Amino acid sequence: MAKSFKDIIKNPAKLNEVAQVVFDNIDTKGKGYISVKDLDYLIIKYAEDLNMTNPTIDELEDLFFEFTNNKTGRIYLNDFIPFLVKIMNKMLQRDK
């Protein structure tokens, strides 16, 4: 799985595609943004499904607020892509 994350990160078209799918899975109500509450469950579930170490809630919140440029507690798709890359990299580092 680590190789898959690395491949996705290196391929901008694939990264955009994956980010859109993941974003849409989190934003199930079609609000156009996600909140930290929306994100917690899904990231933890993906980590479990991928047999990777779960990020802690503190790690998720720190990352989340790093990428909420508008400080509203919301991440929009354009902010979500670098956020997703950072999470993938963090998961890769924890599983070394």
C-alpha positions as CSV (number, residue, x, y, z in Angstrom):
1,M,0.0,0.0,0.0
2,A,2.9,2.4,0.7
3,K,3.9,2.1,-3.0
4,S,0.3,3.0,-4.0
5,F,0.4,6.1,-1.9
6,K,3.7,7.2,-3.3
7,D,2.5,6.6,-6.9
8,I,-0.7,8.6,-6.2
9,I,1.3,11.5,-4.7
10,K,3.7,11.6,-7.7
11,N,0.9,11.6,-10.3
12,P,-1.1,14.9,-10.3
13,A,-4.0,13.6,-12.4
14,K,-4.4,10.5,-10.2
15,L,-4.0,12.6,-7.0
16,N,-6.8,15.0,-8.2
17,E,-9.0,12.0,-9.0
18,V,-8.4,10.3,-5.7
19,A,-8.8,13.6,-3.8
20,Q,-12.2,14.2,-5.5
21,V,-13.5,10.7,-4.6
22,V,-12.3,10.9,-1.0
23,F,-13.7,14.5,-0.6
24,D,-17.1,13.4,-2.0
25,N,-17.1,10.4,0.3
26,I,-16.6,12.7,3.3
27,D,-18.9,15.5,2.0
28,T,-21.9,13.2,1.8
29,K,-24.4,16.1,2.1
30,G,-22.8,18.0,-0.8
31,K,-22.0,21.0,1.3
32,G,-18.8,21.7,-0.7
33,Y,-16.6,21.6,2.3
34,I,-15.7,19.2,5.1
35,S,-15.3,19.8,8.8
36,V,-13.0,18.0,11.3
37,K,-15.9,16.0,12.5
38,D,-16.7,14.8,9.0
39,L,-13.1,13.8,8.6
40,D,-12.3,11.9,11.8
41,Y,-14.4,8.8,11.2
42,L,-13.4,8.4,7.5
43,I,-9.7,8.8,7.9
44,I,-9.7,6.3,10.8
45,K,-11.7,3.9,8.7
46,Y,-9.4,4.2,5.7
47,A,-6.4,3.6,7.9
48,E,-8.0,0.4,9.3
49,D,-9.0,-0.8,5.8
50,L,-5.5,-0.3,4.6
51,N,-4.0,-2.0,7.7
52,M,-2.1,1.2,8.6
53,T,-1.7,2.8,11.9
54,N,-4.5,5.2,12.7
55,P,-3.6,8.8,13.0
56,T,-4.4,10.2,16.4
57,I,-7.3,12.7,16.8
58,D,-4.7,15.3,17.8
59,E,-2.7,14.6,14.6
60,L,-5.9,14.9,12.5
61,E,-7.0,18.2,14.1
62,D,-3.5,19.7,13.8
63,L,-3.3,18.8,10.1
64,F,-6.9,19.9,9.6
65,F,-6.5,23.4,11.0
66,E,-3.1,23.8,9.2
67,F,-5.1,23.6,5.9
68,T,-8.2,25.6,6.8
69,N,-6.9,28.8,5.2
70,N,-10.0,30.7,6.0
71,K,-10.0,29.6,9.7
72,T,-13.7,28.7,9.5
73,G,-13.0,25.1,10.4
74,R,-13.9,24.0,6.9
75,I,-11.7,22.5,4.2
76,Y,-12.7,23.1,0.6
77,L,-11.6,20.8,-2.3
78,N,-8.7,23.1,-3.3
79,D,-7.3,22.9,0.2
80,F,-8.1,19.2,0.5
81,I,-5.5,18.0,-2.1
82,P,-2.4,19.2,-0.2
83,F,-4.1,18.0,3.0
84,L,-4.6,14.5,1.6
85,V,-0.9,14.4,0.5
86,K,0.2,15.4,4.0
87,I,-2.0,12.7,5.6
88,M,-0.7,10.1,3.1
89,N,2.9,11.1,3.9
90,K,2.2,11.0,7.6
91,M,0.7,7.5,7.4
92,L,3.7,6.3,5.3
93,Q,6.1,7.7,7.9
94,R,4.3,6.1,10.8
95,D,4.3,2.7,9.1
96,K,8.0,2.6,8.4
